[in-house]
Amino acid sequence: MPYVDLNPNRAGMTEKLEESDFTSIEQRIKAVSREKSGTEKNNSEADVEPVALADFVGGQDKDGIPYTLMDYLELVDWSGRGILEDKTGYIPEHEPKLLEKLGLTKEIWFKSVNQFSLHSYAHIGTESQLKAICAETGKKWVAGIRQSRQIYARKLENSLK
């Protein structure tokens, strides 16, 4: 998957993963960005129906990719920064790391994990991700939404300043 997602970058067509047109990485980055900002698709995106992508399921015993989305985004970003002699493109050092652009920092991750371990939550993520889990599982609520609002909202507020 990273090989295919990095093709536009390696061909020198773009330095930014979010500008890698018609790739799953572009689609996933836009989805995360919309979710974090709480916005819908913009007019230019509304005409393009996204391809149904496999879900990242982490270590859960479900159908899907057995990694987390965060791990995959970091892997693609890290791989794209490698300079290869037989390729013209790469992600330059001055380009911020993808997880930082999306506001997914170590601070947020460690706060989430700390809450997870302290309270034995079954899931970690943004409020909308936790609500999606409720919809998928038919539950009315899932533990950790209040903490999720506090952890992720602070970071979003800071990134908008």
N, C-alpha and C positions, 0 to 999 in steps of 0.2 A: 504493500500500500504506500509506504513512504516514497518508494521509487517512482510510482506513477504520480503521486501528489507533488513531487519535486521536479517533474519533467519541464514545466514552463520556466522554473527557476534555473535549472541546469542548462536549458537552451538559451539562457540570457534574455528571456522575454520579460522578466520581472525580478525585482530584488525582494519583493514582499509576498509572503505566502497568501495574504488576504486578497492579493491581486492575481492569483493564479487561476485565471478564468477556466471554468468548466471542470474543476477538480473537486474531489470530495473534501479536501482540506479547506478550500474556499467556502464551500457550503457549510461546513461545520463551524468555521470561524464566524461567518455571518450569523448563524443561528445562536452561537454563544453571545455575540455582541448584542443582538436583538434582545435576548433573554435578560442580559445584565442591565440593559437600558430600559427594559419594559416597553419597547416599541414594536410595532408591526413591520412587515416588509414595506420598503419604500416603493414608489411607483415603478422604478426601473426593474425592481426585483419581482414585482407582482405578475409580470407577464411570463416569467420563467418558472415553470413548475419544478421544484427540486426533485431530484432522483431519490427514491427511498434508499437510505443507507442503512447498513447493519448497525445496530446499537452496540455501544461499548458496555459490557456487563461486568467488568472487573473480575473478581473471583467468584461471582455468583454462578449458580448452576442453572443458567438460562441459555437460550440460543443467542448467539451474538459473538462479538469480539471479546476475548477474555482479558482485556486490559481496560484501564480507565481512559476517558477522553483526555484528561489532563496529561497522562503518561504519553499518549499518542501525539498530542500537540507538541510536547517537549521533545519527543524523539524526532519528529519531522523538522522542527526548528534546529535542533542540534545537528542533525544530518545535513541540513541545507547550508550550514555554516562551514562545512568541510570543503576545502578547495581541492578539486580534482584536476589533474593535469589534462585529462581528455575531455573536460567539460568547460564551457565558456562562462557559465554562471554559478553564483553562490550567494548566500545571504551575507552581506558585509557586516563587519564588526560594529559599525556605527548604528546599524538597524537594531532597535530594541528587541529583546526576546519576546516571542509571541505571547507567552503566559503573562508577562508584564503588561503588554499592550491590552490584553483582555482583563487585566486587573486581578489575575489569579496568582497571588503572591504566596511566598512561604508563610508569611504572617497569617493570611487567611486560612491556608491549609492547616497549619499547626493549631490555630484556634478551633477549627472544625474538628480536627482529630481529638483535641483535648476535650471538647464537649462530648464527642462521640464516646470516648472511653470513660468519662466521668458519669455519664447518664445512660450508658448502654443503648445508645440510639442504634437503630437498624440501618439508617441512611444518613449521608452527609451531602449537602448541596445547597443551592439557592432555594429561596421560597418556592419559585415556580417549578424547580426540579422536584421538590418534595411533594408539591401538589399533584404533579404528573404521576408520581408513584402512587398517591392515593387513588387517582383515577384508574390507573392500571390494575391496582389490587382490589378495588372496590371498597377501600376503607374511607371513613369520613375524615380522619385526621391521621397524622404521623408525628411522632415525638420529634421535637427539635426545630419546629418552624420558627418559634419566637427567637431562639438563639441564632438561627440562620439569618433572620431579618437583621439582627444586631451586627453580626459578623460581616455579612456581605454588603449591607447598606452603608456602613461606615466607609468601607473601601471604595464603593461606587461614588459616594459623596466626595471623598478625597481626590479621586481620579478626575472628577468633573471641575475641580477648582483650577 
